[in-house]
């Protein structure tokens, strides 16, 4: 009987220690992806519209194809970004592009798909994740996760820096901030809203803010947001979402 009580006591201590496990940045990101994707993001076909253009993302076990189609006057443009690179078709004819054009168009396509499918993508091989600390926004507690990218595999925008606020209790991604260098550089803070689940995958729209001062740390943008010191410059809205899961 004595051995039985010892076993119960040890089991209790183990359970308590397990419940107090300190989560790493990788653990938190994994939980956020599981929360938003329900295991469906990695093998899916997603279509949506954004600012009068149609986007399509096909993903299957690391193989991806991101597409953007739209009409420009009488021209039908189809941009395709895959593991092998970028191609542009105009009226179904492949267009020869220089390297600068390829980068510009590929970056534009990838950026829209990246934000539309967050937090999926934060486990990209070139992504580095760091737990900065914790914060409270509008009474809710969050983990603050910084994401940077290696130069190799991180694209020409590898110097961009991101901070994500992920709920401590529900692992929901509610806010993000980032700094970028293209087009003169800048800083943005985004507030997620209109969350909806389509065939198991969560999608969000965003209020897009910017600060007056660009020489600030991303991690303080949540404080400026709560103090009303950020300027709303646009809304990021995806529409007509359809999801097919393999």
Backbone as JSON, one array per atom type, in Angstrom:
{
  "sequence": "XXXXXXXXXXXXXXXXXXXXXXXXXXXXXXXXXXXXXXXXXXXXXXXXXXXXXXXXXXXXXXXXXXXXXXXXXXXXXXXXXXXXXXXXXXXXXXXXXXXXXXXXXXXXXXXXXXXXXXXXXXXXXXXXXXXXXXXXXXXXXXXXXXXXXXXXXXXXXXXXXXXXXXXXXXXXXXXXXXXXXXXXXXXXXXXXXXXXXXXXXXXXXXXXXXXXXXXXXXXXXXXXXXXXXXXXXXXXXXXXXXXXXX",
  "N": [[0.83, -1.21, 0.0], [1.98, 1.2, 0.77], [3.82, 1.63, -1.29], [2.05, 2.13, -3.33], [0.94, 4.65, -2.66], [3.23, 6.18, -2.86], [3.69, 5.97, -5.59], [1.41, 7.28, -6.61], [1.89, 9.85, -5.6], [4.29, 10.59, -6.89], [3.41, 10.52, -9.53], [1.6, 12.61, -9.44], [3.3, 14.79, -8.96], [4.75, 14.74, -11.33], [2.75, 15.31, -13.19], [2.11, 17.9, -12.4], [4.51, 19.26, -12.94], [4.63, 18.87, -15.69], [2.44, 20.34, -16.48], [3.36, 22.85, -16.05], [5.19, 23.38, -17.96], [7.55, 25.28, -19.68], [6.98, 27.07, -22.52], [8.58, 27.16, -25.66], [9.54, 29.48, -28.3], [9.2, 28.1, -30.68], [7.38, 26.09, -29.89], [5.12, 27.67, -29.36], [4.54, 28.84, -31.84], [4.02, 26.5, -33.29], [1.68, 25.64, -31.97], [0.0, 27.78, -32.59], [-0.23, 27.55, -35.38], [-1.48, 25.06, -35.5], [-3.86, 25.76, -34.26], [-5.01, 27.6, -36.09], [-5.0, 26.23, -38.49], [-5.81, 23.57, -38.2], [-4.57, 21.26, -39.12], [-4.88, 21.35, -41.85], [-3.65, 23.16, -43.6], [-1.27, 22.47, -44.9], [-1.81, 20.72, -46.96], [-3.66, 21.66, -49.23], [-5.95, 23.53, -51.32], [-6.44, 26.83, -51.93], [-8.49, 29.55, -52.71], [-9.03, 33.03, -53.26], [-10.14, 36.46, -53.32], [-8.56, 39.63, -53.65], [-8.42, 42.99, -53.57], [-9.52, 43.29, -56.21], [-8.23, 41.29, -57.61], [-7.59, 37.85, -58.31], [-6.55, 35.17, -56.3], [-4.74, 32.12, -55.9], [-3.75, 29.33, -54.07], [-1.89, 26.47, -54.04], [-0.91, 23.71, -52.17], [1.1, 20.99, -51.26], [2.59, 18.87, -49.28], [5.05, 20.33, -49.05], [5.44, 21.09, -51.67], [4.54, 23.82, -53.62], [2.32, 26.15, -55.25], [1.72, 29.35, -56.04], [-0.64, 31.57, -57.22], [-1.7, 34.41, -59.16], [-4.24, 36.16, -60.73], [-5.52, 38.51, -63.08], [-7.2, 41.15, -64.9], [-5.82, 43.49, -67.08], [-6.66, 46.19, -68.64], [-7.18, 45.12, -71.84], [-5.77, 42.87, -71.46], [-5.08, 39.65, -70.14], [-3.65, 38.69, -67.24], [-1.53, 36.36, -65.72], [0.17, 35.41, -62.98], [2.61, 33.23, -61.7], [4.01, 31.6, -59.01], [6.29, 29.28, -57.91], [8.03, 26.47, -56.35], [10.13, 26.36, -58.09], [10.52, 28.89, -59.09], [9.53, 32.07, -60.62], [6.95, 32.92, -62.97], [5.42, 34.79, -65.59], [2.43, 35.11, -67.37], [0.82, 36.46, -70.17], [-2.2, 36.83, -71.65], [-2.12, 34.04, -71.91], [0.43, 33.62, -72.9], [3.84, 33.08, -72.32], [5.86, 35.45, -70.74], [8.94, 37.12, -71.23], [11.04, 38.1, -68.66], [13.16, 40.4, -66.89], [15.57, 40.08, -64.17], [15.0, 41.91, -62.1], [12.31, 42.52, -62.57], [11.15, 40.0, -62.22], [11.67, 39.59, -59.48], [10.2, 41.72, -58.35], [7.47, 41.17, -59.1], [7.18, 38.54, -58.12], [7.6, 38.93, -55.38], [5.41, 40.52, -54.77], [3.24, 38.77, -55.25], [3.84, 36.69, -53.44], [3.75, 38.06, -50.99], [1.03, 38.76, -50.57], [-0.17, 36.2, -50.42], [1.24, 35.23, -48.23], [0.44, 36.86, -46.0], [-2.31, 36.37, -46.07], [-2.51, 33.75, -45.27], [-1.48, 33.49, -42.73], [-1.1, 32.06, -39.42], [0.33, 30.16, -40.8], [3.27, 29.32, -42.48], [5.14, 30.44, -40.85], [6.85, 28.53, -40.07], [8.71, 28.2, -42.02], [11.75, 27.06, -43.56], [13.83, 29.01, -43.5], [13.1, 30.72, -41.51], [13.56, 32.3, -38.39], [12.8, 32.07, -35.02], [11.99, 33.84, -32.05], [11.24, 34.12, -28.67], [10.16, 36.96, -27.29], [8.91, 37.94, -25.02], [6.11, 38.71, -22.92], [2.84, 40.2, -23.22], [0.06, 42.41, -22.59], [-2.88, 43.07, -24.24], [-5.67, 44.96, -24.63], [-6.74, 43.73, -22.36], [-6.21, 41.03, -22.74], [-3.88, 38.36, -22.57], [-0.72, 37.86, -24.13], [1.8, 36.03, -25.98], [4.86, 37.3, -27.21], [6.33, 37.04, -30.22], [9.2, 37.13, -32.11], [10.13, 37.12, -35.51], [12.64, 36.49, -37.76], [14.68, 36.25, -40.77], [16.92, 34.01, -42.42], [19.62, 34.91, -44.6], [20.2, 33.15, -46.68], [17.87, 31.49, -48.45], [15.93, 33.13, -47.48], [15.0, 34.98, -49.25], [15.06, 38.15, -51.11], [14.09, 39.98, -49.34], [15.04, 39.36, -46.85], [15.9, 40.81, -44.68], [13.72, 41.92, -43.45], [11.74, 42.3, -40.5], [9.61, 40.73, -38.17], [7.0, 40.82, -35.71], [4.87, 38.91, -33.74], [1.81, 38.7, -32.0], [0.56, 36.34, -30.01], [-2.09, 34.62, -28.57], [-2.01, 33.68, -25.13], [-3.74, 31.85, -23.92], [-5.37, 30.8, -25.95], [-3.86, 30.58, -28.26], [-4.32, 32.1, -30.51], [-3.64, 34.15, -33.3], [-3.64, 37.5, -33.12], [-2.56, 40.04, -33.5], [0.02, 41.73, -35.33], [3.27, 42.97, -36.26], [5.58, 44.63, -38.42], [8.7, 45.45, -40.0], [10.02, 46.84, -42.98], [12.12, 47.05, -45.92], [11.88, 47.67, -48.63], [10.83, 49.98, -51.22], [11.56, 52.36, -49.95], [11.21, 51.75, -47.3], [9.58, 51.05, -44.09], [7.19, 50.81, -41.35], [4.72, 48.71, -39.98], [1.66, 47.99, -38.25], [-0.67, 45.52, -37.51], [-4.05, 44.74, -36.89], [-6.03, 42.03, -36.31], [-9.26, 41.11, -37.55], [-12.69, 40.11, -38.15], [-12.58, 37.27, -38.16], [-12.89, 34.09, -39.61], [-13.82, 30.7, -40.23], [-13.07, 28.54, -42.8], [-13.74, 25.59, -44.17], [-12.18, 24.35, -42.18], [-9.92, 25.98, -41.94], [-8.65, 28.98, -40.6], [-9.3, 32.33, -41.44], [-8.41, 35.79, -41.7], [-9.14, 39.3, -41.62], [-7.53, 42.55, -41.69], [-6.95, 45.54, -39.83], [-4.86, 48.07, -40.82], [-2.12, 49.73, -39.63], [0.13, 52.55, -39.1], [3.02, 54.03, -37.5], [3.94, 57.41, -36.52], [6.62, 57.87, -36.17], [9.41, 56.33, -37.49], [11.64, 55.34, -36.33], [11.54, 53.4, -34.19], [11.1, 50.65, -31.9], [9.68, 47.56, -32.88], [8.38, 46.12, -30.92], [7.12, 47.87, -29.17], [4.89, 48.75, -30.41], [2.38, 47.71, -29.81], [1.74, 49.01, -27.44], [1.58, 51.68, -28.33], [-0.56, 51.37, -30.04], [-2.67, 50.81, -28.25], [-2.74, 53.19, -26.96], [-3.78, 54.82, -28.83], [-2.11, 55.99, -30.71], [-1.38, 55.29, -33.25], [-1.77, 55.46, -36.79], [-4.53, 54.67, -38.77], [-4.29, 53.32, -41.91], [-5.21, 51.68, -43.93], [-7.35, 48.93, -44.92], [-7.02, 45.45, -44.86], [-8.45, 43.14, -46.67], [-9.71, 39.99, -47.45], [-11.69, 38.25, -49.79], [-14.43, 36.13, -50.95], [-13.58, 33.49, -50.32], [-12.46, 30.21, -50.83], [-11.93, 26.81, -50.01], [-10.27, 23.83, -50.55], [-9.51, 20.71, -49.31], [-6.96, 18.35, -49.41]],
  "CA": [[0.0, 0.0, 0.0], [2.87, 2.35, 0.84], [4.34, 1.84, -2.63], [0.96, 2.69, -4.14], [0.85, 6.09, -2.38], [4.43, 6.81, -3.44], [3.46, 6.04, -7.04], [0.42, 8.34, -6.85], [2.52, 11.13, -5.32], [5.23, 10.87, -7.97], [2.6, 10.81, -10.72], [1.04, 13.94, -9.24], [4.37, 15.75, -9.18], [5.07, 14.75, -12.76], [1.66, 16.01, -13.88], [2.23, 19.33, -12.1], [5.64, 19.79, -13.68], [4.29, 18.88, -17.11], [1.49, 21.43, -16.74], [4.09, 24.1, -15.93], [6.23, 23.4, -18.97], [7.8, 26.58, -20.3], [6.9, 26.92, -23.96], [9.55, 27.87, -26.49], [8.95, 30.18, -29.44], [8.78, 27.08, -31.64], [6.15, 25.49, -29.36], [4.02, 28.62, -29.48], [4.21, 28.92, -33.26], [3.37, 25.23, -33.66], [0.32, 25.65, -31.44], [-0.77, 28.76, -33.34], [-0.52, 26.97, -36.69], [-2.49, 24.03, -35.26], [-5.11, 26.46, -33.95], [-5.56, 28.25, -37.27], [-5.04, 25.36, -39.67], [-6.42, 22.27, -37.92], [-3.92, 20.24, -39.92], [-5.34, 21.42, -43.24], [-2.96, 24.14, -44.44], [-0.15, 21.91, -45.65], [-2.3, 20.01, -48.14], [-4.92, 22.35, -49.54], [-6.04, 24.49, -52.41], [-7.18, 27.98, -51.42], [-8.7, 30.66, -53.63], [-9.66, 34.2, -52.66], [-9.92, 37.69, -54.06], [-7.99, 40.72, -52.88], [-8.26, 44.2, -54.37], [-9.91, 43.03, -57.6], [-7.41, 40.25, -58.22], [-7.88, 36.52, -57.78], [-5.36, 34.46, -55.85], [-4.93, 30.69, -55.69], [-2.59, 28.69, -53.46], [-1.89, 25.01, -53.98], [0.19, 23.21, -51.34], [1.06, 19.54, -51.05], [3.8, 18.29, -48.71], [6.23, 21.12, -49.38], [5.33, 21.6, -53.04], [3.54, 24.88, -53.63], [2.13, 27.0, -56.43], [0.93, 30.53, -55.71], [-1.07, 32.18, -58.47], [-2.49, 35.64, -59.13], [-4.78, 36.46, -62.06], [-6.32, 39.73, -63.18], [-7.24, 41.75, -66.23], [-5.26, 44.83, -67.2], [-7.22, 46.62, -69.93], [-7.61, 43.96, -72.61], [-4.8, 41.81, -71.23], [-5.3, 38.74, -69.03], [-2.35, 38.43, -66.65], [-1.46, 35.27, -64.75], [1.47, 35.28, -62.34], [2.73, 31.93, -61.05], [5.2, 31.44, -58.19], [6.42, 27.9, -57.44], [9.34, 26.11, -55.8], [11.13, 26.52, -59.14], [10.69, 30.28, -59.48], [8.37, 32.89, -61.0], [6.65, 33.09, -64.39], [4.25, 35.63, -65.9], [1.77, 34.84, -68.64], [-0.12, 37.48, -70.61], [-3.03, 36.16, -72.65], [-1.62, 32.66, -71.99], [1.77, 33.57, -73.5], [4.9, 33.32, -71.35], [6.55, 36.72, -70.95], [10.33, 37.15, -70.8], [11.24, 39.15, -67.67], [14.5, 40.5, -66.32], [15.61, 39.65, -62.77], [14.31, 42.88, -61.25], [10.87, 42.34, -62.76], [10.78, 38.74, -61.57], [11.66, 39.81, -58.04], [9.09, 42.62, -58.01], [6.18, 40.48, -59.21], [7.17, 37.39, -57.22], [7.46, 39.45, -54.03], [4.03, 40.99, -54.63], [2.38, 37.59, -55.14], [4.15, 35.98, -52.2], [3.35, 38.87, -49.85], [-0.41, 38.62, -50.37], [-0.42, 34.84, -49.95], [1.84, 35.08, -46.89], [-0.41, 37.46, -44.98], [-3.63, 35.76, -46.1], [-2.49, 32.42, -44.68], [-0.86, 33.47, -41.41], [0.33, 31.96, -39.13], [1.02, 29.19, -41.63], [4.42, 29.95, -43.11], [6.14, 30.83, -39.85], [7.79, 27.42, -39.92], [9.56, 28.09, -43.21], [13.12, 26.69, -43.17], [14.71, 30.16, -43.28], [12.55, 31.56, -40.45], [14.12, 32.18, -37.05], [11.79, 32.52, -34.07], [12.51, 34.19, -30.74], [10.23, 34.57, -27.71], [10.62, 38.23, -26.72], [8.3, 38.16, -23.72], [4.66, 38.66, -22.89], [2.2, 41.51, -23.2], [-1.4, 42.42, -22.44], [-3.54, 44.0, -25.17], [-7.11, 45.0, -24.38], [-7.08, 42.79, -21.3], [-5.87, 39.65, -23.1], [-2.45, 38.11, -22.47], [-0.11, 37.37, -25.36], [3.22, 35.82, -26.2], [5.43, 38.14, -28.27], [7.26, 36.22, -30.98], [9.91, 37.81, -33.2], [10.54, 36.25, -36.61], [13.58, 37.03, -38.74], [14.96, 35.27, -41.81], [18.29, 33.85, -42.9], [19.85, 35.44, -45.95], [20.05, 32.02, -47.59], [16.53, 30.95, -48.4], [14.98, 34.12, -46.96], [14.6, 35.92, -50.28], [15.72, 39.45, -51.08], [13.57, 40.75, -48.22], [15.39, 38.62, -45.64], [16.17, 41.72, -43.57], [12.46, 42.31, -42.81], [11.57, 41.77, -39.15], [8.21, 40.61, -37.8], [6.63, 40.46, -34.34], [3.51, 38.38, -33.7], [1.2, 38.59, -30.69], [-0.21, 35.09, -30.03], [-2.78, 34.49, -27.29], [-1.47, 32.68, -24.21], [-4.73, 30.84, -23.6], [-6.0, 30.17, -27.12], [-2.88, 30.53, -29.35], [-4.84, 32.82, -31.67], [-2.86, 35.29, -33.76], [-4.54, 38.65, -33.14], [-1.85, 41.25, -33.9], [1.38, 41.55, -35.83], [3.97, 44.18, -36.7], [6.75, 44.3, -39.23], [9.46, 46.51, -40.65], [10.44, 46.42, -44.3], [13.1, 47.96, -46.52], [11.56, 48.01, -50.02], [10.07, 51.21, -51.46], [11.9, 53.37, -48.96], [11.1, 51.21, -45.95], [8.46, 51.47, -43.27], [6.76, 49.98, -40.22], [3.27, 48.53, -39.95], [1.04, 47.22, -37.17], [-1.96, 45.04, -38.0], [-5.02, 44.21, -35.94], [-6.9, 41.07, -36.99], [-10.7, 41.14, -37.27], [-13.5, 39.31, -39.08], [-12.05, 35.9, -38.25], [-13.87, 33.09, -39.99], [-13.24, 29.4, -40.54], [-13.54, 27.98, -44.07], [-13.28, 24.21, -44.33], [-11.17, 24.02, -41.18], [-8.81, 26.94, -41.9], [-9.06, 30.31, -40.15], [-8.86, 33.48, -42.24], [-8.6, 37.05, -40.98], [-8.87, 40.59, -42.24], [-6.69, 43.35, -40.8], [-6.78, 46.99, -39.83], [-3.43, 48.29, -41.09], [-1.71, 50.99, -39.01], [1.54, 52.92, -39.11], [3.37, 55.07, -36.53], [4.51, 58.63, -37.08], [8.07, 57.77, -36.06], [9.88, 55.04, -37.99], [12.82, 54.94, -35.56], [11.07, 52.81, -32.94], [11.13, 49.2, -31.86], [8.39, 46.94, -33.19], [7.76, 45.55, -29.73], [6.33, 48.86, -28.44], [3.74, 49.18, -31.22], [1.13, 47.36, -29.14], [1.44, 50.08, -26.49], [1.13, 52.84, -29.1], [-1.9, 51.04, -30.54], [-3.65, 50.96, -27.16], [-2.79, 54.62, -26.61], [-4.37, 55.56, -29.94], [-1.07, 56.79, -31.35], [-1.1, 54.78, -34.58], [-2.7, 55.95, -37.81], [-5.13, 53.65, -39.64], [-4.05, 53.74, -43.29], [-5.92, 50.84, -44.89], [-7.9, 47.67, -44.44], [-6.57, 44.31, -45.65], [-9.63, 42.28, -46.68], [-9.81, 38.92, -48.43], [-13.1, 37.93, -50.05], [-14.75, 34.99, -51.81], [-12.63, 32.43, -49.97], [-12.85, 28.81, -51.03], [-10.87, 25.91, -49.56], [-10.38, 22.39, -50.84], [-8.49, 20.01, -48.55], [-6.61, 17.06, -50.03]],
  "C": [[0.87, 1.26, 0.0], [3.43, 2.68, -0.54], [3.3, 2.48, -3.54], [0.88, 4.2, -3.94], [2.06, 6.84, -2.93], [4.25, 6.99, -4.94], [2.48, 7.17, -7.38], [1.05, 9.71, -6.65], [3.48, 11.54, -6.43], [4.49, 11.23, -9.25], [2.02, 12.21, -10.65], [2.09, 15.01, -9.5], [4.73, 15.87, -10.65], [4.02, 15.53, -13.55], [1.76, 17.51, -13.64], [3.37, 19.96, -12.89], [5.35, 19.88, -15.16], [3.38, 20.05, -17.44], [2.18, 22.79, -16.71], [5.21, 24.21, -16.96], [6.34, 24.8, -19.6], [7.85, 26.39, -21.81], [7.99, 27.73, -24.65], [8.81, 28.62, -27.59], [8.44, 29.18, -30.47], [7.49, 26.4, -31.19], [4.95, 26.39, -29.61], [3.58, 28.75, -30.93], [3.52, 27.64, -33.72], [1.92, 25.19, -33.19], [-0.57, 26.63, -32.19], [-1.16, 28.22, -34.71], [-1.59, 25.88, -36.55], [-3.85, 24.65, -35.0], [-5.78, 27.0, -35.21], [-5.77, 27.3, -38.44], [-5.77, 24.03, -39.45], [-5.86, 21.16, -38.79], [-4.22, 20.3, -41.39], [-4.49, 22.3, -44.16], [-1.92, 23.52, -45.36], [-0.58, 21.22, -46.93], [-3.67, 20.55, -48.52], [-4.8, 23.18, -50.79], [-6.96, 25.62, -51.94], [-7.31, 29.02, -52.52], [-9.39, 31.8, -52.89], [-9.42, 35.4, -53.56], [-9.43, 38.77, -53.12], [-7.73, 41.88, -53.82], [-8.4, 43.92, -55.87], [-8.99, 42.07, -58.35], [-7.72, 38.92, -57.55], [-6.59, 35.79, -57.48], [-5.71, 32.99, -55.61], [-3.64, 30.1, -55.14], [-2.8, 27.19, -53.42], [-0.68, 24.56, -53.19], [0.01, 21.71, -51.13], [2.43, 19.05, -50.61], [5.07, 19.03, -49.16], [6.26, 21.64, -50.81], [4.24, 22.67, -53.05], [3.48, 25.57, -54.99], [1.19, 28.12, -56.03], [0.63, 31.28, -57.0], [-1.84, 33.47, -58.22], [-2.95, 35.91, -60.55], [-5.62, 37.74, -61.99], [-6.3, 40.22, -64.61], [-6.73, 43.17, -66.17], [-5.62, 45.34, -68.59], [-7.72, 45.39, -70.67], [-6.7, 42.75, -72.39], [-5.18, 40.97, -70.02], [-3.94, 38.32, -68.49], [-2.46, 37.29, -65.64], [-0.03, 35.14, -64.25], [1.52, 33.98, -61.56], [4.06, 31.84, -60.33], [5.22, 30.03, -57.62], [7.78, 27.69, -56.79], [10.46, 26.38, -56.8], [11.34, 27.96, -59.58], [9.4, 30.94, -59.92], [8.22, 32.95, -62.52], [5.41, 33.98, -64.53], [3.74, 35.27, -67.29], [0.8, 35.98, -68.95], [-0.87, 36.91, -71.8], [-2.49, 34.77, -72.98], [-0.26, 32.51, -72.66], [2.81, 33.91, -72.45], [5.67, 34.57, -71.72], [7.99, 36.61, -70.44], [10.54, 38.35, -69.88], [12.7, 39.21, -67.25], [14.42, 40.16, -64.82], [14.88, 40.62, -61.84], [12.8, 42.75, -61.36], [10.38, 41.07, -62.08], [10.69, 38.92, -60.06], [10.45, 40.65, -57.62], [7.76, 41.89, -58.02], [6.08, 39.3, -58.25], [6.96, 37.84, -55.78], [6.03, 39.9, -53.77], [3.07, 39.82, -54.45], [2.59, 36.9, -53.8], [3.65, 36.73, -50.97], [1.86, 38.7, -49.56], [-0.75, 37.24, -49.83], [0.09, 34.65, -48.53], [0.9, 35.62, -45.82], [-1.79, 36.81, -44.93], [-3.67, 34.43, -45.36], [-1.78, 32.35, -43.33], [-1.74, 32.75, -40.39], [1.06, 30.85, -39.9], [2.13, 29.93, -42.4], [5.5, 30.35, -42.13], [7.14, 29.71, -39.56], [8.62, 27.2, -41.18], [10.99, 27.82, -42.78], [14.02, 27.87, -42.83], [14.24, 31.04, -42.13], [13.18, 31.25, -39.1], [13.14, 32.8, -36.05], [12.39, 32.74, -32.69], [11.35, 34.68, -29.86], [10.76, 35.81, -27.0], [10.11, 38.44, -25.31], [6.81, 38.0, -23.8], [4.1, 40.07, -22.82], [0.7, 41.33, -22.98], [-1.97, 43.48, -23.36], [-5.04, 43.87, -24.97], [-7.55, 43.92, -23.4], [-6.74, 41.34, -21.57], [-4.35, 39.49, -23.08], [-1.91, 37.43, -23.72], [1.35, 37.01, -25.17], [3.65, 36.76, -27.33], [6.54, 37.35, -28.96], [7.88, 37.05, -32.1], [10.32, 36.77, -34.25], [11.46, 37.03, -37.55], [13.93, 35.91, -39.72], [16.44, 35.22, -42.13], [18.42, 34.45, -44.29], [19.69, 34.33, -46.99], [18.67, 31.41, -47.42], [15.48, 31.94, -47.93], [14.53, 35.13, -47.98], [15.32, 37.25, -50.16], [15.23, 40.34, -49.95], [13.93, 40.1, -46.89], [15.63, 39.52, -44.44], [14.89, 42.22, -42.89], [12.34, 41.61, -41.45], [10.08, 41.79, -38.8], [8.08, 40.33, -36.3], [5.16, 40.05, -34.37], [3.05, 38.28, -32.26], [0.22, 37.42, -30.74], [-0.78, 34.86, -28.65], [-2.21, 33.38, -26.42], [-2.45, 31.55, -23.97], [-5.25, 30.09, -24.83], [-5.08, 30.03, -28.33], [-3.41, 31.16, -30.65], [-3.91, 33.97, -32.01], [-3.82, 36.47, -33.93], [-3.88, 39.93, -33.65], [-0.48, 40.87, -34.47], [1.95, 42.91, -36.22], [5.16, 43.75, -37.53], [7.41, 45.57, -39.75], [9.97, 45.98, -41.97], [11.33, 47.49, -44.92], [12.73, 48.41, -47.92], [10.75, 49.3, -50.07], [10.32, 52.27, -50.37], [11.78, 52.92, -47.52], [9.9, 51.73, -45.19], [8.18, 50.48, -42.15], [5.24, 49.9, -40.25], [2.87, 47.72, -38.72], [-0.35, 46.81, -37.64], [-2.78, 44.41, -36.89], [-5.99, 43.3, -36.69], [-8.37, 41.27, -36.58], [-11.4, 40.28, -38.32], [-12.9, 37.92, -39.27], [-13.17, 34.95, -38.64], [-13.15, 31.82, -40.43], [-13.9, 28.86, -41.81], [-12.91, 26.61, -44.24], [-12.08, 23.9, -43.43], [-10.03, 25.0, -41.05], [-9.33, 28.33, -41.53], [-8.45, 31.39, -41.04], [-9.22, 34.76, -41.49], [-8.43, 38.23, -41.91], [-8.09, 41.43, -41.22], [-6.96, 44.84, -40.96], [-5.28, 47.25, -39.88], [-3.02, 49.68, -40.6], [-0.23, 51.28, -39.27], [1.79, 53.99, -38.05], [3.91, 56.3, -37.24], [6.03, 58.55, -37.14], [8.52, 56.38, -36.51], [11.1, 54.54, -37.21], [12.41, 54.42, -34.19], [11.15, 51.3, -33.05], [9.73, 48.64, -32.13], [7.64, 46.52, -31.93], [6.93, 46.57, -28.94], [5.08, 49.29, -29.22], [2.41, 48.8, -30.58], [0.74, 48.41, -28.12], [0.93, 51.32, -27.22], [-0.28, 52.61, -29.65], [-2.95, 51.27, -29.46], [-3.78, 52.42, -26.71], [-3.39, 55.47, -27.72], [-3.38, 56.39, -30.72], [-0.63, 56.23, -32.71], [-2.17, 55.25, -35.56], [-3.2, 54.8, -38.67], [-5.0, 54.12, -41.09], [-4.79, 52.89, -44.31], [-6.53, 49.64, -44.17], [-7.47, 46.56, -45.41], [-7.69, 43.27, -45.59], [-9.56, 41.24, -47.8], [-11.28, 38.5, -48.56], [-13.21, 36.68, -50.91], [-13.79, 33.82, -51.58], [-13.24, 31.05, -50.19], [-11.66, 27.93, -50.67], [-11.21, 24.47, -49.93], [-9.23, 21.7, -50.16], [-8.24, 18.64, -49.18], [-6.84, 15.9, -49.07]]
}
